[in-house]
Amino acid sequence: MTHLTLQAVTKRFSAAYAVDHVDLSVPDGKLVCFLGPSGCGKTTLLRMIAGLETPSSGSVNFAGRDITHLPANQRDFGMVFQSLALFPHMSVAQNIAYPLRLRKTGRAAQIQRVTELLELIQLPHMANRPVTQLSGGQRQRVAIARAIASSPKLLLLDEPLSALDAKLREAMQVEIRLLQQRLGITTIMVTHDQREAMTMADEIVVMEKGRIAQVGKPLDIYRDPVNEFVADFIGLGNILPVTYDGHGGVSLPGGQQIVVPQPARVPGSASEIRLLIRPEDVCVRTGSAGPGQNQNRLRGTVTFIRDVGASLEATIDCAGFTLTAATTPRETPGLVLGMPVLAELPPHACKLIAARAAH
C-alpha cells in the first residue's frame, strides 16, 4: 500500500518555481530522505506535505484521502523543523508531553511515555529543566522526542540533526532509524548530507532545481546515478569528460582508451558523456609492472595523500586529468608523495552518465 502520494505538485513564488510538477509515492512504513543542495525545493515540498504551504497546483494524498487543503493541525503528522518551535515557558518533560495532553492521554501513560523518550534522547536527568537552559543540540533532541510522542501516522523531519556534534549526530541517526523501524512510522526527512541519507533511508529522493532528479535505494543511486549532478552530489566520485565510440570503448581526456561495459543508457552526443568511477573502485598498483593485458591501467604520480589511519585517500596525476583513489595502508603499503603508480579502473566499475545540464 502506498501511504503518501504526490501528483504534479507545484509551488510557485511569483514567477519562480520552488517545486516543479513533482510526482512521488512514499511506501507505507518506510523512511524516505529528500536530498539535495540548498534551494532545490526539498523543504518547500516537505512543508506542502505538512500542510504549512498550499500547492499552487497538484494534489497531496494520504492513505487514499486528498489532504491538499487540509489544515496542518488535522493531519496527525509529527513534525520537526529547523526552528524547533519548543515552548520556552515549559520544562523538557512538559514539552515532550504536550501532544499527549492535547490527545487527553492519561497522566500515568504520559509519564511512562515521557520517561521512555527521555532515555532515548539521552536526557533523563533533564526532565524538569527549562528548555531555555538547554544547548542547541539538546533542544533538537527534545523536539524529536515531542514529534514522536503520540506515535503519529507520518513523521516529517527537516534537517533534525543539524545542530548536533558529529559523534552524537551519528548516534542519533541510528536511534531515529531503529525507532522508525520498530514503530513502523512512515517518515520523510530532509537533509543535504548524503552520508546521513545513505545511513538512514530506505529510499532517497534526489532533488535539483525543484524537480526530482532520481529516486531509488541508497546503494542503487550511489552505484548507478542517472547523471553528473546525482553522481557528484552522492558521495565522492571521479567524473571525467570522455568520448564514447558506441562499442564499449572510451577515450579519456589524456587520449588513452579504456573499456567499459556496454551501457544501457548513453547520451546521444559524445560531448554530453561523463565517466564515473568511485574512489574505492580505483585500484592503486605500486609495482613497476607494465599495463600487460589490462588496458584499463593508467600511469600516474601520487600528488597528495590524506591519511586518517585506517584509510588512505590518494590523488593521482595522470596524463591530462587527476584521479582520487580510496585505499588502506595494508592494500598499498609504502605509498608516498611523488611515487609513480598504476591506477587500474575495473571495467565493471566504470559508468557512463549524462553530463550536468548547462546553466
MIKOLNU-306382 format. One record per residue: residue in three letters; chain; x, y, z of N, C-alpha, C in turn. Coordinates in pm, whole numbers, plus 50000, padded with zeros to 5 digits. Layout:
N
{ALA A {X Y Z} {X Y Z} {X Y Z}}
...
end
This chain:
359
{MET A {50085 49880 50000} {50000 50000 50000} {50088 50124 50000}}
{THR A {50053 50220 49919} {50125 50347 49917} {50056 50444 50011}}
{HIS A {50129 50489 50110} {50069 50573 50214} {50052 50717 50167}}
{LEU A {50155 50771 50104} {50154 50912 50064} {50183 50921 49915}}
{THR A {50101 50997 49845} {50119 51013 49700} {50111 51161 49663}}
{LEU A {50209 51207 49589} {50208 51343 49536} {50187 51335 49386}}
{GLN A {50095 51417 49335} {50063 51417 49192} {50080 51557 49137}}
{ALA A {50182 51574 49053} {50210 51701 48983} {50212 51820 49080}}
{VAL A {50268 51799 49199} {50271 51905 49300} {50367 52016 49257}}
{THR A {50315 52138 49256} {50392 52254 49211} {50373 52367 49310}}
{LYS A {50481 52441 49335} {50472 52560 49419} {50549 52673 49354}}
{ARG A {50476 52781 49326} {50536 52900 49265} {50537 53013 49367}}
{PHE A {50645 53086 49370} {50652 53212 49443} {50675 53320 49340}}
{SER A {50570 53397 49311} {50569 53489 49197} {50593 53407 49070}}
{ALA A {50696 53439 48993} {50720 53366 48869} {50817 53250 48888}}
{ALA A {50874 53238 49008} {50976 53135 49031} {50911 53006 49080}}
{TYR A {50959 52893 49028} {50912 52762 49069} {51004 52708 49179}}
{ALA A {50950 52696 49302} {51026 52633 49410} {51018 52482 49398}}
{VAL A {50900 52432 49359} {50877 52290 49333} {50803 52281 49201}}
{ASP A {50850 52195 49111} {50801 52196 48974} {50749 52058 48933}}
{HIS A {50616 52039 48943} {50548 51918 48895} {50614 51790 48948}}
{VAL A {50607 51772 49079} {50666 51655 49144} {50562 51545 49157}}
{ASP A {50596 51427 49107} {50517 51306 49126} {50599 51211 49214}}
{LEU A {50537 51160 49321} {50612 51076 49412} {50517 50989 49492}}
{SER A {50557 50865 49514} {50485 50774 49602} {50579 50732 49715}}
{VAL A {50533 50749 49839} {50611 50711 49956} {50549 50586 50016}}
{PRO A {50619 50473 50015} {50562 50348 50066} {50534 50354 50216}}
{ASP A {50435 50283 50257} {50395 50276 50397} {50506 50217 50482}}
{GLY A {50536 50283 50593} {50631 50230 50689} {50777 50249 50656}}
{LYS A {50808 50323 50550} {50947 50341 50508} {51000 50478 50551}}
{LEU A {51132 50491 50552} {51197 50619 50576} {51254 50669 50444}}
{VAL A {51207 50784 50400} {51246 50843 50272} {51318 50974 50300}}
{CYS A {51433 50994 50237} {51508 51118 50251} {51495 51203 50126}}
{PHE A {51458 51330 50144} {51469 51429 50038} {51609 51487 50047}}
{LEU A {51688 51467 49945} {51830 51505 49947} {51859 51600 49833}}
{GLY A {51933 51706 49864} {51972 51799 49758} {52036 51923 49816}}
{PRO A {52093 52008 49732} {52159 52130 49779} {52058 52232 49826}}
{SER A {52104 52336 49892} {52017 52445 49936} {51947 52506 49816}}
{GLY A {51816 52533 49832} {51740 52596 49726} {51683 52503 49622}}
{CYS A {51694 52371 49645} {51645 52276 49544} {51497 52246 49559}}
{GLY A {51434 52293 49668} {51290 52274 49686} {51250 52167 49785}}
{LYS A {51347 52104 49849} {51314 51990 49935} {51234 52030 50059}}
{THR A {51270 52143 50121} {51195 52188 50238} {51056 52239 50199}}
{THR A {51046 52309 50088} {50914 52354 50041} {50823 52235 50015}}
{LEU A {50878 52130 49956} {50798 52010 49931} {50753 51948 50063}}
{LEU A {50841 51943 50161} {50805 51888 50291} {50696 51972 50357}}
{ARG A {50705 52103 50345} {50606 52192 50406} {50468 52176 50340}}
{MET A {50465 52144 50213} {50336 52119 50147} {50276 51987 50197}}
{ILE A {50360 51888 50221} {50311 51762 50278} {50257 51786 50419}}
{ALA A {50325 51873 50494} {50284 51903 50632} {50157 51986 50638}}
{GLY A {50126 52058 50531} {50011 52147 50533} {50047 52290 50569}}
{LEU A {50176 52320 50576} {50221 52455 50609} {50235 52543 50486}}
{GLU A {50235 52484 50370} {50229 52555 50242} {50121 52489 50158}}
{THR A {50052 52568 50079} {49949 52514 49989} {50006 52506 49848}}
{PRO A {49997 52392 49782} {50048 52382 49645} {49980 52480 49551}}
{SER A {50055 52533 49457} {49996 52616 49352} {49910 52531 49260}}
{SER A {49950 52407 49243} {49872 52309 49167} {49917 52171 49208}}
{GLY A {49839 52071 49167} {49870 51933 49204} {49797 51892 49330}}
{SER A {49818 51767 49373} {49746 51715 49488} {49837 51632 49578}}
{VAL A {49802 51632 49708} {49870 51551 49810} {49766 51454 49865}}
{ASN A {49794 51324 49855} {49701 51222 49901} {49768 51135 50006}}
{PHE A {49695 51110 50116} {49749 51029 50224} {49647 50922 50261}}
{ALA A {49691 50796 50259} {49603 50684 50292} {49473 50688 50213}}
{GLY A {49485 50723 50083} {49370 50723 49994} {49281 50846 50005}}
{ARG A {49324 50947 50080} {49242 51067 50100} {49317 51189 50050}}
{ASP A {49247 51277 49980} {49306 51402 49933} {49317 51499 50050}}
{ILE A {49439 51532 50088} {49461 51623 50201} {49525 51754 50157}}
{THR A {49520 51784 50028} {49588 51900 49972} {49554 52028 50049}}
{HIS A {49428 52044 50086} {49384 52168 50152} {49344 52145 50298}}
{LEU A {49381 52030 50352} {49351 52000 50492} {49447 52077 50583}}
{PRO A {49397 52147 50685} {49487 52222 50775} {49589 52130 50841}}
{ALA A {49705 52186 50870} {49815 52108 50927} {49776 52040 51058}}
{ASN A {49696 52109 51141} {49663 52052 51272} {49561 51940 51264}}
{GLN A {49510 51910 51144} {49416 51800 51128} {49479 51679 51056}}
{ARG A {49608 51685 51031} {49672 51578 50953} {49732 51467 51039}}
{ASP A {49744 51488 51169} {49801 51388 51260} {49941 51346 51217}}
{PHE A {50022 51446 51181} {50161 51424 51145} {50250 51478 51256}}
{GLY A {50361 51411 51280} {50463 51464 51369} {50564 51543 51289}}
{MET A {50604 51660 51341} {50691 51748 51263} {50806 51801 51348}}
{VAL A {50924 51801 51289} {51040 51868 51349} {51105 51951 51240}}
{PHE A {51096 52083 51256} {51159 52172 51160} {51277 52242 51224}}
{GLN A {51355 52311 51144} {51478 52371 51194} {51452 52473 51304}}
{SER A {51337 52538 51300} {51305 52637 51403} {51269 52573 51537}}
{LEU A {51242 52441 51537} {51209 52360 51654} {51075 52394 51717}}
{ALA A {51046 52524 51744} {50917 52567 51798} {50884 52503 51933}}
{LEU A {50985 52489 52017} {50960 52442 52153} {50899 52555 52236}}
{PHE A {50829 52518 52342} {50765 52618 52428} {50864 52661 52536}}
{PRO A {50909 52786 52534} {51016 52829 52625} {50975 52832 52772}}
{HIS A {50845 52843 52801} {50798 52850 52939} {50776 52713 53001}}
{MET A {50799 52606 52921} {50778 52470 52970} {50911 52399 52994}}
{SER A {50906 52299 53080} {51023 52214 53102} {51039 52116 52986}}
{VAL A {51148 52042 52989} {51173 51940 52889} {51059 51838 52887}}
{ALA A {51024 51786 53004} {50919 51684 53012} {50784 51739 52966}}
{GLN A {50755 51863 53003} {50628 51923 52963} {50620 51942 52812}}
{ASN A {50730 51980 52750} {50733 51992 52604} {50705 51859 52536}}
{ILE A {50771 51755 52584} {50753 51622 52524} {50609 51573 52544}}
{ALA A {50554 51604 52660} {50419 51555 52692} {50309 51635 52624}}
{TYR A {50342 51750 52567} {50238 51840 52516} {50143 51773 52415}}
{PRO A {50193 51703 52312} {50098 51639 52219} {50013 51531 52285}}
{LEU A {50063 51470 52391} {49985 51369 52463} {49872 51436 52542}}
{ARG A {49902 51554 52598} {49797 51630 52668} {49687 51672 52572}}
{LEU A {49725 51715 52452} {49625 51754 52353} {49531 51639 52320}}
{ARG A {49584 51518 52323} {49503 51400 52292} {49438 51339 52418}}
{LYS A {49451 51413 52530} {49389 51372 52656} {49435 51231 52700}}
{THR A {49564 51205 52678} {49623 51080 52726} {49628 51083 52879}}
{GLY A {49606 50968 52941} {49606 50960 53086} {49740 51000 53146}}
{ARG A {49736 51049 53269} {49857 51100 53335} {49966 50994 53347}}
{ALA A {49929 50873 53387} {50028 50767 53403} {50093 50731 53270}}
{ALA A {50013 50725 53164} {50065 50693 53030} {50157 50803 52981}}
{GLN A {50122 50929 53015} {50209 51042 52978} {50346 51027 53043}}
{ILE A {50346 51000 53173} {50472 50989 53246} {50557 50875 53191}}
{GLN A {50494 50762 53163} {50568 50647 53110} {50629 50679 52974}}
{ARG A {50550 50742 52887} {50599 50773 52752} {50711 50876 52757}}
{VAL A {50695 50978 52840} {50799 51081 52852} {50928 51020 52907}}
{THR A {50916 50931 53002} {51034 50865 53058} {51108 50784 52952}}
{GLU A {51032 50709 52870} {51093 50632 52761} {51168 50723 52664}}
{LEU A {51105 50834 52629} {51165 50923 52529} {51286 50997 52585}}
{LEU A {51283 51033 52712} {51400 51096 52773} {51520 51003 52773}}
{GLU A {51496 50875 52794} {51606 50777 52785} {51657 50769 52642}}
{LEU A {51566 50768 52546} {51603 50758 52406} {51694 50872 52363}}
{ILE A {51661 50994 52405} {51739 51111 52361} {51852 51145 52457}}
{GLN A {51876 51054 52553} {51989 51066 52646} {51981 51191 52734}}
{LEU A {51859 51226 52776} {51841 51341 52864} {51752 51308 52985}}
{PRO A {51767 51188 53044} {51676 51153 53155} {51692 51242 53277}}
{HIS A {51809 51302 53294} {51836 51386 53411} {51790 51530 53392}}
{MET A {51733 51561 53275} {51693 51699 53246} {51543 51716 53231}}
{ALA A {51466 51622 53284} {51321 51625 53265} {51259 51756 53312}}
{ASN A {51308 51811 53424} {51246 51928 53482} {51318 52058 53448}}
{ARG A {51417 52050 53360} {51493 52170 53325} {51417 52251 53219}}
{PRO A {51413 52384 53230} {51352 52465 53124} {51429 52448 52993}}
{VAL A {51357 52443 52882} {51425 52422 52754} {51516 52539 52719}}
{THR A {51492 52656 52780} {51579 52772 52754} {51719 52750 52809}}
{GLN A {51737 52651 52898} {51868 52625 52956} {51942 52511 52886}}
{LEU A {51886 52464 52776} {51949 52355 52702} {52037 52409 52591}}
{SER A {52133 52329 52550} {52214 52362 52433} {52131 52341 52307}}
{GLY A {52181 52390 52196} {52109 52374 52070} {52085 52228 52035}}
{GLY A {52186 52144 52057} {52170 52002 52027} {52069 51934 52118}}
{GLN A {52068 51975 52246} {51971 51918 52338} {51829 51958 52302}}
{ARG A {51811 52083 52262} {51677 52128 52219} {51631 52050 52095}}
{GLN A {51725 52022 52007} {51691 51946 51887} {51639 51807 51924}}
{ARG A {51702 51745 52022} {51660 51612 52063} {51523 51615 52131}}
{VAL A {51496 51720 52208} {51365 51733 52271} {51257 51749 52165}}
{ALA A {51287 51824 52060} {51189 51843 51952} {51157 51711 51883}}
{ILE A {51259 51627 51864} {51236 51496 51802} {51148 51410 51894}}
{ALA A {51179 51412 52023} {51100 51333 52118} {50955 51378 52119}}
{ARG A {50932 51509 52117} {50795 51560 52116} {50721 51516 51990}}
{ALA A {50790 51516 51876} {50725 51481 51749} {50679 51336 51745}}
{ILE A {50752 51247 51813} {50717 51105 51807} {50638 51059 51929}}
{ALA A {50611 51152 52022} {50545 51114 52147} {50410 51047 52124}}
{SER A {50333 51097 52029} {50197 51046 52009} {50190 50942 51898}}
{SER A {50306 50887 51858} {50310 50785 51751} {50231 50830 51629}}
{PRO A {50273 50936 51564} {50196 50991 51451} {50195 50897 51332}}
{LYS A {50100 50921 51241} {50089 50838 51121} {50201 50869 51021}}
{LEU A {50253 50990 51025} {50361 51031 50936} {50453 51124 51014}}
{LEU A {50583 51101 51004} {50681 51183 51073} {50761 51263 50970}}
{LEU A {50765 51394 50987} {50833 51483 50893} {50948 51552 50966}}
{LEU A {51068 51537 50912} {51189 51589 50975} {51265 51678 50877}}
{ASP A {51285 51803 50916} {51361 51896 50831} {51498 51920 50893}}
{GLU A {51597 51845 50848} {51734 51852 50899} {51735 51848 51052}}
{PRO A {51680 51743 51112} {51662 51741 51257} {51790 51728 51337}}
{LEU A {51900 51689 51273} {52024 51664 51346} {52130 51769 51318}}
{SER A {52092 51878 51255} {52191 51975 51207} {52267 52043 51319}}
{ALA A {52209 52051 51441} {52275 52122 51550} {52363 52031 51635}}
{LEU A {52368 51903 51604} {52441 51809 51689} {52587 51796 51646}}
{ASP A {52674 51764 51742} {52812 51737 51707} {52820 51603 51634}}
{ALA A {52932 51579 51569} {52942 51467 51475} {52914 51332 51541}}
{LYS A {52969 51309 51660} {52952 51179 51725} {52807 51156 51766}}
{LEU A {52744 51258 51828} {52605 51245 51869} {52513 51238 51748}}
{ARG A {52548 51310 51643} {52468 51308 51522} {52461 51166 51465}}
{GLU A {52575 51099 51460} {52576 50962 51408} {52499 50868 51500}}
{ALA A {52509 50888 51631} {52435 50803 51725} {52284 50825 51709}}
{MET A {52244 50950 51691} {52101 50980 51676} {52047 50930 51542}}
{GLN A {52131 50929 51439} {52089 50871 51312} {52044 50726 51333}}
{VAL A {52125 50652 51405} {52094 50512 51431} {51970 50500 51518}}
{GLU A {51961 50583 51623} {51847 50576 51715} {51716 50608 51644}}
{ILE A {51717 50713 51562} {51594 50750 51489} {51556 50640 51393}}
{ARG A {51655 50584 51325} {51628 50477 51228} {51570 50353 51299}}
{LEU A {51630 50314 51411} {51580 50198 51484} {51439 50222 51537}}
{LEU A {51415 50343 51587} {51283 50377 51637} {51180 50372 51524}}
{GLN A {51216 50429 51411} {51125 50431 51296} {51091 50289 51252}}
{GLN A {51191 50202 51249} {51167 50064 51209} {51082 49991 51311}}
{ARG A {51107 50016 51438} {51033 49946 51544} {50885 49987 51544}}
{LEU A {50860 50115 51527} {50722 50164 51531} {50655 50161 51394}}
{GLY A {50733 50147 51289} {50675 50141 51155} {50615 50271 51108}}
{ILE A {50665 50384 51159} {50612 50514 51119} {50669 50554 50983}}
{THR A {50582 50584 50889} {50627 50638 50761} {50694 50773 50788}}
{THR A {50817 50789 50742} {50897 50906 50778} {50959 50969 50653}}
{ILE A {50951 51102 50647} {51019 51177 50541} {51115 51274 50608}}
{MET A {51238 51269 50565} {51342 51351 50626} {51414 51432 50519}}
{VAL A {51429 51561 50544} {51503 51649 50455} {51647 51660 50505}}
{THR A {51742 51646 50415} {51882 51663 50451} {51962 51704 50328}}
{HIS A {52074 51770 50352} {52169 51796 50243} {52294 51710 50262}}
{ASP A {52290 51624 50364} {52404 51540 50400} {52385 51401 50338}}
{GLN A {52461 51371 50234} {52443 51244 50164} {52479 51125 50253}}
{ARG A {52575 51142 50342} {52610 51033 50434} {52493 51000 50526}}
{GLU A {52426 51105 50574} {52310 51086 50659} {52199 51014 50582}}
{ALA A {52176 51054 50459} {52073 50990 50377} {52108 50844 50350}}
{MET A {52234 50817 50319} {52276 50680 50292} {52261 50592 50416}}
{THR A {52285 50650 50535} {52278 50576 50660} {52135 50541 50697}}
{MET A {52043 50635 50676} {51911 50623 50735} {51801 50577 50641}}
{ALA A {51812 50605 50513} {51695 50596 50424} {51672 50456 50367}}
{ASP A {51545 50420 50354} {51505 50310 50267} {51511 50354 50121}}
{GLU A {51478 50481 50100} {51472 50537 49965} {51516 50682 49970}}
{ILE A {51592 50723 49870} {51638 50861 49860} {51574 50927 49740}}
{VAL A {51526 51050 49761} {51473 51133 49652} {51572 51247 49632}}
{VAL A {51649 51242 49524} {51747 51347 49496} {51677 51458 49418}}
{MET A {51686 51581 49468} {51618 51694 49405} {51718 51795 49348}}
{GLU A {51680 51852 49236} {51761 51955 49170} {51667 52057 49108}}
{LYS A {51681 52182 49151} {51604 52292 49093} {51454 52266 49092}}
{GLY A {51402 52217 49204} {51259 52199 49219} {51203 52072 49160}}
{ARG A {51287 51994 49099} {51241 51870 49037} {51314 51750 49096}}
{ILE A {51255 51633 49076} {51320 51510 49121} {51418 51463 49014}}
{ALA A {51544 51452 49053} {51646 51405 48959} {51651 51253 48955}}
{GLN A {51631 51188 49071} {51636 51042 49077} {51576 50994 49208}}
{VAL A {51509 50882 49203} {51453 50816 49321} {51503 50673 49322}}
{GLY A {51548 50625 49438} {51591 50487 49446} {51650 50453 49581}}
{LYS A {51685 50327 49599} {51753 50284 49720} {51891 50350 49725}}
{PRO A {51942 50375 49845} {52070 50446 49857} {52183 50388 49773}}
{LEU A {52205 50258 49781} {52316 50200 49706} {52292 50203 49556}}
{ASP A {52166 50191 49515} {52135 50198 49371} {52169 50336 49317}}
{ILE A {52135 50440 49392} {52165 50576 49347} {52316 50600 49349}}
{TYR A {52384 50548 49451} {52528 50566 49460} {52600 50495 49346}}
{ARG A {52555 50372 49316} {52624 50292 49215} {52577 50321 49072}}
{ASP A {52454 50368 49057} {52400 50387 48923} {52328 50521 48912}}
{PRO A {52397 50632 48932} {52333 50764 48919} {52293 50791 48774}}
{VAL A {52186 50868 48757} {52135 50891 48621} {52214 50998 48546}}
{ASN A {52281 51086 48621} {52354 51194 48553} {52466 51248 48642}}
{GLU A {52537 51346 48590} {52653 51401 48660} {52613 51470 48790}}
{PHE A {52500 51539 48790} {52456 51608 48912} {52439 51509 49027}}
{VAL A {52367 51399 49002} {52343 51300 49106} {52474 51234 49148}}
{ALA A {52557 51199 49051} {52685 51134 49081} {52774 51222 49168}}
{ASP A {52773 51351 49140} {52858 51445 49211} {52804 51473 49351}}
{PHE A {52672 51470 49366} {52613 51502 49495} {52616 51384 49591}}
{ILE A {52605 51263 49537} {52603 51143 49621} {52745 51088 49631}}
{GLY A {52816 51125 49736} {52948 51069 49760} {53057 51128 49673}}
{LEU A {53178 51082 49699} {53293 51124 49620} {53297 51043 49491}}
{GLY A {53338 51106 49384} {53347 51034 49257} {53445 51099 49162}}
{ASN A {53513 51017 49084} {53593 51066 48973} {53501 51080 48853}}
{ILE A {53477 51202 48809} {53387 51229 48697} {53468 51296 48587}}
{LEU A {53484 51226 48476} {53573 51271 48369} {53498 51287 48237}}
{PRO A {53523 51396 48164} {53465 51408 48030} {53533 51308 47936}}
{VAL A {53454 51231 47862} {53510 51127 47776} {53438 51127 47641}}
{THR A {53499 51058 47548} {53438 51034 47416} {53410 50885 47404}}
{TYR A {53288 50853 47369} {53244 50713 47359} {53231 50674 47213}}
{ASP A {53286 50557 47177} {53285 50516 47037} {53160 50436 46998}}
{GLY A {53072 50411 47097} {52949 50338 47067} {52962 50188 47076}}
{HIS A {53081 50136 47101} {53103 49991 47105} {53175 49948 47231}}
{GLY A {53168 50027 47336} {53232 49990 47461} {53367 50054 47482}}
{GLY A {53415 50131 47387} {53544 50198 47401} {53527 50344 47438}}
{VAL A {53612 50392 47529} {53603 50529 47578} {53742 50591 47572}}
{SER A {53747 50715 47525} {53873 50790 47524} {53874 50888 47638}}
{LEU A {53976 50879 47724} {53990 50969 47838} {54047 51104 47795}}
{PRO A {54043 51206 47883} {54096 51337 47845} {54240 51335 47798}}
{GLY A {54322 51242 47849} {54460 51234 47804} {54479 51159 47674}}
{GLY A {54369 51105 47619} {54376 51034 47492} {54378 50884 47503}}
{GLN A {54408 50829 47623} {54413 50684 47638} {54273 50626 47632}}
{GLN A {54265 50509 47567} {54137 50441 47558} {54125 50335 47666}}
{ILE A {54005 50324 47721} {53975 50217 47817} {53845 50149 47774}}
{VAL A {53817 50036 47835} {53697 49960 47803} {53597 49974 47918}}
{VAL A {53471 49994 47884} {53364 49997 47983} {53257 49898 47941}}
{PRO A {53170 49854 48033} {53062 49765 47992} {52970 49835 47893}}
{GLN A {52907 49759 47806} {52811 49817 47713} {52699 49883 47795}}
{PRO A {52686 50015 47792} {52590 50081 47880} {52449 50074 47826}}
{ALA A {52354 50071 47919} {52212 50071 47880} {52164 50212 47853}}
{ARG A {52236 50311 47905} {52189 50447 47893} {52308 50538 47860}}
{VAL A {52316 50583 47736} {52425 50672 47695} {52365 50790 47620}}
{PRO A {52403 50914 47654} {52352 51029 47580} {52389 51022 47433}}
{GLY A {52313 51093 47352} {52336 51088 47209} {52462 51157 47163}}
{SER A {52499 51266 47228} {52616 51343 47187} {52737 51305 47270}}
{ALA A {52851 51286 47202} {52974 51248 47272} {53017 51355 47372}}
{SER A {52983 51482 47344} {53022 51590 47434} {52940 51591 47562}}
{GLU A {52832 51511 47568} {52745 51509 47686} {52773 51391 47778}}
{ILE A {52883 51320 47754} {52910 51197 47829} {53018 51221 47934}}
{ARG A {52996 51161 48050} {53097 51160 48156} {53121 51016 48199}}
{LEU A {53244 50990 48241} {53279 50861 48301} {53283 50879 48452}}
{LEU A {53213 50793 48523} {53214 50792 48669} {53281 50666 48719}}
{ILE A {53377 50683 48809} {53431 50571 48885} {53455 50619 49027}}
{ARG A {53404 50545 49125} {53416 50584 49264} {53560 50559 49313}}
{PRO A {53608 50643 49406} {53746 50629 49455} {53778 50490 49509}}
{GLU A {53682 50426 49576} {53710 50294 49632} {53724 50187 49525}}
{ASP A {53683 50218 49401} {53695 50121 49292} {53824 50138 49212}}
{VAL A {53897 50245 49237} {54026 50266 49170} {54131 50185 49244}}
{CYS A {54194 50090 49175} {54298 50006 49235} {54435 50068 49209}}
{VAL A {54511 50090 49313} {54643 50152 49301} {54749 50044 49308}}
{ARG A {54831 50034 49203} {54940 49937 49198} {55073 50012 49210}}
{THR A {55152 49972 49308} {55279 50041 49330} {55396 49969 49266}}
{GLY A {55370 49852 49207} {55478 49778 49141} {55519 49844 49011}}
{SER A {55627 49792 48950} {55680 49851 48826} {55631 49779 48702}}
{ALA A {55540 49683 48719} {55493 49608 48602} {55418 49699 48507}}
{GLY A {55430 49670 48379} {55360 49747 48277} {55213 49713 48274}}
{PRO A {55136 49778 48188} {54993 49756 48181} {54954 49612 48150}}
{GLY A {55036 49540 48080} {55006 49400 48050} {54878 49385 47970}}
{GLN A {54795 49287 48007} {54675 49259 47931} {54558 49350 47971}}
{ASN A {54571 49421 48081} {54461 49506 48126} {54482 49648 48072}}
{GLN A {54406 49684 47970} {54424 49816 47910} {54361 49927 47992}}
{ASN A {54295 49892 48104} {54238 49994 48192} {54334 50034 48303}}
{ARG A {54464 50021 48279} {54564 50068 48373} {54626 50197 48322}}
{LEU A {54633 50297 48409} {54683 50429 48372} {54805 50462 48456}}
{ARG A {54906 50513 48390} {55026 50557 48463} {55000 50694 48524}}
{GLY A {55049 50711 48647} {55032 50839 48713} {55130 50857 48827}}
{THR A {55121 50972 48892} {55209 51007 49002} {55125 51053 49120}}
{VAL A {55158 51007 49239} {55086 51047 49359} {55122 51191 49395}}
{THR A {55021 51279 49400} {55047 51420 49430} {54991 51464 49565}}
{PHE A {54906 51382 49626} {54850 51418 49756} {54803 51291 49826}}
{ILE A {54824 51286 49956} {54777 51172 50036} {54706 51225 50161}}
{ARG A {54583 51180 50181} {54513 51207 50307} {54510 51077 50386}}
{ASP A {54585 51073 50494} {54600 50952 50575} {54525 50972 50706}}
{VAL A {54417 50896 50727} {54340 50907 50851} {54353 50780 50934}}
{GLY A {54461 50706 50913} {54489 50587 50993} {54440 50460 50929}}
{ALA A {54308 50438 50937} {54253 50314 50883} {54237 50318 50732}}
{SER A {54236 50438 50675} {54218 50451 50530} {54308 50559 50474}}
{LEU A {54329 50549 50345} {54409 50647 50271} {54328 50699 50154}}
{GLU A {54345 50826 50125} {54288 50883 50004} {54402 50947 49925}}
{ALA A {54425 50897 49806} {54539 50943 49726} {54491 51012 49599}}
{THR A {54553 51125 49569} {54529 51194 49442} {54641 51156 49346}}
{ILE A {54602 51111 49228} {54698 51062 49130} {54688 51147 49004}}
{ASP A {54799 51205 48965} {54805 51289 48846} {54837 51200 48726}}
{CYS A {54739 51183 48637} {54759 51109 48514} {54776 51209 48400}}
{ALA A {54795 51160 48280} {54814 51249 48166} {54682 51317 48130}}
{GLY A {54669 51444 48166} {54551 51520 48127} {54440 51524 48228}}
{PHE A {54451 51456 48341} {54345 51457 48442} {54400 51398 48572}}
{THR A {54322 51410 48679} {54360 51351 48807} {54253 51252 48852}}
{LEU A {54295 51154 48931} {54206 51055 48989} {54222 51057 49141}}
{THR A {54113 51031 49211} {54118 51010 49355} {54094 50863 49382}}
{ALA A {54181 50802 49462} {54168 50660 49495} {54157 50646 49646}}
{ALA A {54063 50564 49691} {54050 50533 49833} {54105 50392 49856}}
{THR A {54199 50383 49950} {54264 50255 49974} {54296 50245 50123}}
{THR A {54377 50148 50162} {54419 50131 50301} {54570 50110 50305}}
{PRO A {54632 50134 50420} {54777 50109 50431} {54812 49964 50402}}
{ARG A {54724 49870 50434} {54751 49729 50408} {54750 49700 50258}}
{GLU A {54656 49762 50185} {54645 49738 50040} {54759 49802 49963}}
{THR A {54802 49919 50006} {54907 49991 49934} {55015 50036 50033}}
{PRO A {55093 49942 50086} {55198 49979 50182} {55307 50062 50115}}
{GLY A {55357 50159 50189} {55469 50238 50140} {55431 50347 50041}}
{LEU A {55304 50379 50029} {55262 50483 49935} {55311 50619 49985}}
{VAL A {55383 50692 49898} {55438 50822 49936} {55419 50921 49823}}
{LEU A {55429 51050 49857} {55418 51154 49755} {55527 51139 49650}}
{GLY A {55490 51166 49526} {55586 51159 49416} {55606 51020 49359}}
{MET A {55543 50920 49419} {55563 50782 49375} {55489 50757 49243}}
{PRO A {55556 50697 49144} {55485 50655 49023} {55400 50531 49051}}
{VAL A {55277 50531 49004} {55187 50419 49030} {55109 50387 48903}}
{LEU A {55041 50273 48908} {54944 50238 48805} {54806 50242 48869}}
{ALA A {54715 50317 48809} {54577 50324 48856} {54493 50234 48766}}
{GLU A {54435 50132 48825} {54355 50038 48749} {54206 50071 48765}}
{LEU A {54135 50080 48653} {53993 50111 48652} {53917 49986 48609}}
{PRO A {53867 49906 48703} {53796 49784 48664} {53678 49817 48574}}
{PRO A {53666 49751 48458} {53558 49786 48365} {53419 49785 48428}}
{HIS A {53393 49689 48517} {53258 49680 48575} {53225 49799 48663}}
{ALA A {53328 49872 48711} {53305 49986 48799} {53296 50118 48724}}
{CYS A {53318 50115 48593} {53313 50236 48511} {53171 50256 48459}}
{LYS A {53114 50371 48488} {52978 50402 48445} {52980 50523 48353}}
{LEU A {52907 50515 48243} {52888 50630 48157} {52757 50697 48194}}
{ILE A {52762 50828 48219} {52645 50901 48262} {52630 51029 48181}}
{ALA A {52509 51087 48187} {52484 51213 48119} {52553 51328 48191}}
{ALA A {52607 51422 48115} {52673 51537 48173} {52572 51629 48242}}
{ARG A {52620 51710 48333} {52537 51809 48400} {52480 51906 48298}}
{ALA A {52354 51938 48310} {52290 52030 48215} {52353 52167 48226}}
{ALA A {52369 52232 48111} {52428 52366 48108} {52332 52466 48174}}
{HIS A {52388 52560 48250} {52305 52660 48318} {52275 52776 48223}}
end
